[in-house]
Amino acid sequence: MRVDPAIPILRSFDETKAREFYIDFLGFEVVFEHRFEPDTPLYMGLRLGRCELHLSEHFGDAAPGASMRIEVEDVHALCAALNAKSYRHARPGVQRQSWGMDDMSISDPFGNKLIFCTDIPPAQV
């Protein structure tokens, strides 16, 4: 039996803010966009590397305040690249966790938390 990675659905309330945060700041690419009719809520699929997530403006699809962990090759390099963009709503930092991960937490404009993380090499734990 094959089981693929889960694709989280995160609540979004403002298309402009979502695009600014996820696409312009974090670097996700749009995979698809769907509206039932013009001027109805947006449902959008995004991808960054192998990470996929969906954003929904539809009431009831998801609750704000979700947290998700996203493993990356080098969280320190990602942190430096994001801070170089001087995004006015986030200046992330990396925190070493006692369980052997370096984490960088960033909250989106809708109260969802994305935790980018990298394993600490065993020699450094």
N, C-alpha and C positions, 0 to 999 in steps of 0.2 A: 504494500500500500504506500503510495506516495503522498506526503503531506508537504505542501508549500508554505512559505512564510505567510503569516497573517498580514493583512493590509488594514491598518487602523483607519477609522473614520473620525476626524476631528471636527468639532463645531467651529464654524466661522460665521461672522456677523457682517463683514464689510469686505467686499471684493477687492477694493483698492488697497486696503491695509494688508489683506492676505497676500496679494501679489507682491507688494513692497517687501514684506517679511520673507515669505517662502521662496520667491523667485529672485528678486533683486538682492536681498541680503544673504540668504542661505544658499542660493544657487540651484534650487530645484528646477526641473523643467516640467512643462505642462504636457501630460500624456493625453488627456482628453478634457473637454468641458461639456456639460449638459445642462440644459434648461428645458422644462416642458413647454414653455412659451416665452416670448420676450418679456422682460421685466418680472420674471419669476425667479425664485432662489436658484443659485448656482450650485452645482455638484461638480467638483473638479478632481481629477487624478493627477498626482505629482510624482516625480521620480528624481532621486539623487543617487547616482551609482546604482546599487542593488536595493536601496531603500525605496519603498513605495508607500504612499499614503494618500488618503482622500480627504478633501475638505468639503463640508456640506453646510449650506445656509438653511437647509430644511429643518424646521422645528421637529424635534423628536428623533432625528437621526443620531445625535450624539449630545452629550452634556459637556459644557465647558469645564475645564479643570482636569482633563486627562493628563497622564504622564506616560511617556514612552522612552525606551532606551534604544539608541541607534549606535551600533558598533562601527567605528571608523579605524582606518589604518594608523593614523597619527593625530590624536585629538589636540596635541600642542600646536601642530602646523595648522590645523583647521581653525583653532582659536586665534592664532596670529593673523591668518588670512581674513577672518571675519572682523577682527578689530581694526585691520588696515582699511576697511570700508567705511569706518566712522559712522555706522548706523546710529541715528540719534536715540533709539529706544533700547539699545543693548550694548553693553561692553562686557562680554563674557570672560570668565577666567576658568582655569582648570584646578580641580581639587583632587588630591590623592585620597583614595578610599582604602580603608583597612582590609577590604576583601580582595585587593589586588587589581583595582581599576583606577585609571585617571578619568574623571568625569568633568564635563562642561555642560552646565544646565542653562537653557535659554527658554524663557516664556514667550509664547506668541502673543499677539495683541488680544487674543480671546481667552486667555487664562490657561491654555494648554502648555505643558512643560515638555520640552524635548531635551533629553540627556544624551549627549554624544559621548562615547566612551571608548577607551582603548585599554587592553590588558597591559599591566606593568610587567616588564621582563622579570623572570624569577630572581635574577641576580640583584634586582633593585627593590624587591619586596622586603 
